[in-house]
Every structure is written in structure tokens, then in C-alpha cells.
């Protein structure tokens, strides 16, 4: 009887282990693939963490670290499902999830990084949601680690296991390197091909606004008594009518409920004098070329030269307007423009939206009537002839 119960318990435990392995493995693969789809974006997120922990000297290595971390997630997840190197993989998973759990807890508790980037821009999570997810994963991975010796490889041959692991590594690293050099396979940002930028910037009439609670610190000038109360309590009690009570310091403002937020909320394009040109540029009813180089000093000069030639040809042949958007100062951008004899107009915007517009420095966006018709990494820039044949000539027919 005991043996039967023991066999049943072992069987149930093995079934549970298999299910947990597949669940954790798939989640790690999914998480790794989503971030590897946009390693530059994940690199920007890592830079936020580097700033928080005062290790900003790693900023120049953020993309490399991003690609490695994404590949590691994919490799660990796939190896777990296949049962390859179970002890080492279980330990790697445990160390990884402990590290991520610490980061998400720190982000949530101290409100330092508002979105962890766990699933990239595809599934944005709040810090507390990310932490909760990691706690659940931590429990599951501890279960895997405790039972690691019971994990049997799908392939019995050591040679086959090595070949499978090698193939997984090549695919994991190759995917991240490809998307870094040729733009994300799937663009989850509000500037993706087909996006209507003016629509993404609008706030619908009657949309709910942010609701805040304001807390006042009060002190009685006569008795010295101190108290705090919300703005609603302040008005309801009519304490403001008593001249003995005065507000001390700045009121504390706390967000109670989040209102409607447009997909694009931080894009403002201005000229060297600070005049706002945002709507004029993005609502242009004709084809126009937008070159995005958030940091001119770090941009690819050869690509800028090719883009300059495209801009001149497009302007001469079809009167196509070409603008360059950068976050550089007016002085440095003007000097750069003169030094490199750039023929396009230069406008200015914050680096954050520019980094979201195209994951390339520089990158090219083709707009028409506010819609993103196409976009290119500087490694895959179209020729002027291609733009003429596919877009400009057909527009005049």
C-alpha cells in the first residue's frame, strides 16, 4: 500500500515538475524573444538602472549587455524544456530570477524605474506587477532547482544535446544581433509603420483626466498644534476660515487614478528659436522624409552622407521636404550641419521620443499625411531611385 502511494506521489511530482518546466521555460523564451526583438530599447532601459545604481560607466556597454541577457533567457528557457544540463540550467535560472526579483522590488519600493521592460514595449508592466510576476517565478524555479536531478533530457545522446545547445545559442544571439542591425521584427512603439502620428497624439473629448489627492500640512499659530489633511477634508471642514491655521511647506500631490494618456505624449518639435513645428511637420499632406539622429556625435557619418544625397535629389526632382530631428543643442547641431554640408532643415526634440521613432542613429522615416509609410535603419537605407520608383513617381500619377 505504501509503495503504491509512494509511486503515485512520485508520478504526480514528476508531472508537476514537467508542467512547471514547460511553463517557466516558455515564459523565459517569450521574455527573451520580446526583448531581443528590440535590444536597443532594452539597452535604454538598462541605462536607467545603471543611473539608479550609479554605474553609468556601463552605459556604453548597455546594448551588448542587453543582447547577452536576452540570449541568456532564451537559452536557459529552451535548455530547461529540453532537459539539457539540468543542474547548471536550474542554478542559472535561480540566480537570474533572484537578480530580477531584486531589481523589480527596488524599482517598485523606491519608484525609481517606472517600467522594468520585462516584456519590452509589447506588454508594459508596472513595477509592482513585475515584482509579483518574479515572486511567482521564483517559487516555481525553487521547485525546479530542488528537483533538478529528476529532470531527464529529451535527447539521450550527449552529442545531440551539445548540437541542440549550440544551435539554440546561435539562434538566440543571432536574433538579437539581427534586430539591432535591421530594426525590430515587430515594432510595438507608436511610431510603427502604418501609425497615424496625429491620431496617436490626440486626447479624445471627454476623456478622463488624472485624479490627484493633495495633502496639506497645517500648523496652528496660536496653539502650535500640527495636523495633515487632504484637500477634500480641508474644504469640508472649512478650516481655511480659521486664520490661526496656516499651511506649512509645499502640499503633497499623490496620483489617485490615471486618466487617458495618448500613445504619443512627449513629442515636441521646434526650430532653433523654440517655435513649435510639430503639427506642421507630421501633418504634411505630401511625402516628406524625416531623418532621426538623436545624437549627431554618435551617428553614422557615412549614412548621413547617403541621406544627404537622397534629400538633395528628392528636393530637386519632386520638391520633397526633408528634415533632420536631433536632441543636440542648437550650437552643436549648427556646427555639425555646416561641417558635413547637410542640405536638410534641422529641428529639435527631446531624445526620448526620437529614440522611439526609429531604433537607429541615424534612421529614416517616410511620412505622408501624418502616416508612417516606411522606415529604415541606416544599414538598410533605400536608394533614391527606389524611393522615386516606389513612392514619389506613383504619387504624381
N, C-alpha and C positions, 0 to 999 in steps of 0.2 A: 504493500500500500504506500509506504514511504517513497519507494523508488518511483512509483507511478506519479505521485505528487511532485517528486523531485524532477522527473522528466518533463512534466507539464510546466513546472516553473521555469526550467531551463529553456524549453521551447518558447514560452511566452517572452522570456527575457531576450532570446535571440531575435524573435520577431520585432520586439520593441527596438532593439539595437539596430536592426536593418532599416526600420522605418525612420528612426532618428538620423541615421547615417545619410539616407537619401534626402531627407528634409534639410539637414544642415548643409550637406554637400551642394544641393541645388541652390540654396539661398546664398552660399558663398560664391558659386559660379555666377549667379544672376547679379549679385552686388559687384563682383569684379568686372563683369562684362559691361554693366551700365556705366561704371566709372571709366573703364578703359575706352568706352565709346567717345569720351571727351577727356583725355588725360590732361590737357591744358587747363580745362575748367577745374578739375580736381586739384591740379597744381596750385591754382589760385586759392583754393580752399585751404590747402596745406600751408600756404604763406600766411593765412590768417592765424593759424595755430602757431606758426613759428614766431609771429609777432607777440602773441599772448605769452608764450613761454620764453621770450627774449632770446631766441636762437635764430634771429633774422639772417645770420650769415649763411643759413641753408637755403635762402630764397632762390639763389641761382641754380640750386640742385632740385628745386621743387618738382619740375616736370619728370626728371629721371626717377626721383623717389616715387612719384605718382604712378609711373609705368610699372615700376618694380612691385609696389604694393598691390596694384590691380592684378598683375600677373600672379602674384603670390596667392591672392584669394582664389583665383580660378584654378590654379594648380592644386592647392590644398583641397578645394571642394571636389574636383574631379578625382584626385587620388583617394579621397575618403570614400567616394561612391564605388570606385574600382577595388578598394581594399589594398592598395599598393602602399608599402612601407607604413603600415598602420600605426605602429608605436610612435614613429617620428612625426607622422602627419597629425596624430592626436595631440602630441605635445605642441606642435606648431599651431594648431587651431586654438589650443588653450591659451598659449602666450599671446596670440593675436587678439582673441576676444577679451582677454584681461586688459590689454593695452587700449582697445577701442572702448571698452566699458568705462575705463578711467577717463578717457577723453570726453565721451559724451556726458558723463556725470559732471565733470569740471565745467563743460560748456553750459549745461543746464543750471547747475548750482550757482555759478558766478556770472551767468548771462554774458559770456564773452564772445562766443561764436553762435550766431542765431540759427544756422543750419549746418549740420555736420557734413552734409554731402555724401551720406552713406549710400544713397541710390542716385547720386548725381542730381541733375535737374529734372529727371524723369518722375521721381516720387519724392518731392521735398518733405522732410520731416522736421518737426520742432525738436529742440534738444531733449526734452523730456520723453518724447515719443521714441527718439533714437536710443536713449538710455534704457527705456523699458524693453525695447527690442533686443538690446545687447544683454540685458539681465536674463531674458528668456533663453537666448542663445548660449549664455554662459552655463546655465543649468544643464542644457542639452549636451553641451560639449564636455562638461564634467562627467556626465553619464557615459559618453563615448570614451573618454580618457580612462575611466575606471575599468571599462570592459574592452580596452584596446586589444588585449591578447586574444580575444574571441573573434576578432574581425578576420575573415578569410578572404584572400584575394580572389578576384573574379578570374584572373589568369594564373594558372599554376606554374607556368614556365617563367623562370627568372628572366630569361632573355626577352620574352614577350612583355613582361612588366616594365623592364628598362626601356624598351622601344615605345611603349604606351606613354610612359612618363616623359620621355624625350619629346615625343610628338605633342603632348599637352603643353610642355614648356615653350616649344617653338610657336605653337598657335597663340598661347597666352601673351607672350612678349611681342610676337608679330602683329597681333591685333592692335595693341596699344601703340606701337610704332607707326603702324599704317594710319590710324585715325589722327595721330599727332601731325603727320606729314600731309594728310589729304582730307582734313576736316572730318567731323563725326559722321558715322554712317546714318544715324538718326539724330536730327537736330531737335532738341526739346526746348530750345530757347525761343523767345517771342520774335526773333528776327529770322526764323527759318524760311526756306524757300516757300513761296505761296502766302506768307504772312502779310496782312494788311496793317502797316505800321500806324497810320492814323487811327484805325479802329482799335488797335491794341493800346492806344494811349487814352481813349475816351473813358469817362466815368458816366454811366447811364443816369439819366434824370431820375431823381428819387432814390438813387442807390444809398444804402445805409452808410453812414459816416462812422469813423472811430468814436467810441464812447470812453471817456476818461473819468476817473474819480479823483477829485482834488482834495488833499488833506491839508488842513491848516494847523499850525502850531500857535496857540494863543497864550497870552500871559496877562494876568490881572495887575494893572499898575498899582492898585490900592492894597491888595492882599498878598501879591506875589505868587498867587496860585497859577499853575500851568495846566493846560489841557490840550488835547488834539481832537479835531472833529472833521468830518467830511464836509464838502461844500453843501450837500443837501441838509445835513444837520445844522450847519452854520445858518442857512436861510430859514429852516423850520423853527429853530429855537429863537430866532431874531436876536441872537447875542450881539450882532453887529450894532444894535441900537444902544447898547451899553458902552459908553465911551471909556469905561475902565478897562475893557478888554481890547487888546491890540494884537495884531498878527506879527509874529516874530519870524524873521528869516523868509526864505522863499517857500511857497506852497509846494507840496509834493504831488506830482502828477503820475497817476497809475492807469495804464490801459486796462479797461474792463472788458470790452468786446471790440474785435477787429471789424472795421467796416469794409466796404468794397475797395479792392485795390486793383487798378488796371495792370495788365500784363507788362506794359512799359510805363514806368512811373518816374524814371530818373534821367530821361534823355532830354538834354537841352543843348542845342547847337547855336553857337554865337560867333560873330566875327571878331576881329581884333579890337573893336571898340566896345564889345559886350552886347551888341544888338542881337536880339533873338531871331534866328533864321530857321528854327526847327521846322515849322509847318511849311514854310516856303520851299524848303529843300525836299522834305519827304512827301509832299503832296504834288510835286511836279507831275503834270499830266503826260509828259513825254518821257522817253527813255532818258535816264541820267545815270552816270557812273559815280559811285561813291567808293573812294579809296579810304580804307580804315587803317591807320598806323598809330596806335595808341601811344607808342614810344618811338619817336623818329630815330633816336640814337641807337636803338636796338633793332631797328627794322632792316630788312634785307635790301641793300642798296641796288643790287642788280635787278631785283623785282621792281623796285621803284622806278628804275630807268625804263624797264619794259612798259610799266603802267603809264609813264610819262609819254612814251611814244604812242600808246593806244589813245591817250587823252587828246593829243595833238591831231592825230588822224581823224578821230571821231568828231572833233570840233570843226575841223576844216571841211569834212565831207558831208556831215549831217547836222552840224550845229548842236552836237550832243554836249550837254553841260557835265563837266567832271569836277568834283570837289574832293578835297582831302580833309579827313577828320582826324584830329590828333588831340592828345591831352597835354602836349608840350606847352611851355609858356609862349607867349606871342613873340618875344625876343628870339628864343632859340629856334622856333619854327620858321620865322622870317629869315634868319641866318641860314638855316638848313635849306630852305626853298631857293635862296639866291645861290648858295654854294653848289647845289645839284641841278640848278636851272629847271625847276619844276614849273610846268605850264598851267597847272590846275589852280583853282581858288583854294585857299586854306581856311578852314573853320575849326572851332574849338569845342570840345565836350569833355566831360569827366571820363576818366579811364575806365570806370566800372562798366557803363553801358557800351563803350567801344569794345571792350574785351568780349562782351556778349554778342555783339553784332556779327563778328566773324572771328573764329579761332585761328587767326593768322596775323602776323605783323610784318609786312602789310597784307591786307586781304582786299578783295574786290567784290562789290555788291552792285548788281544791275537792278535799278528801281524803275518802276513806271506807275504813275498814278498812285503812289504810296504802297504798291505791292512789290515784294521781293521776287523778282523774276528769276534770278540765279545768283549764286555767289561762288567765289573761288579762293582757294588757298594760293599763296604765291608760288607753290611748287607746281600748280596745275593751271596757271593763268591761260586764258584763251588768247589766240592771236587776234589782231584787229580784224583780219579777214573773216574769221569765224564769227565775230560779233556782227560784222556787216552782213554776212550771208544769212545768218540765223535770225537776227533781230532787227537791225537798223533798216535794211533794204525792204524787208517784209512790212515794216511799219508804214512805209511810204507808198505801198501798192494800193 
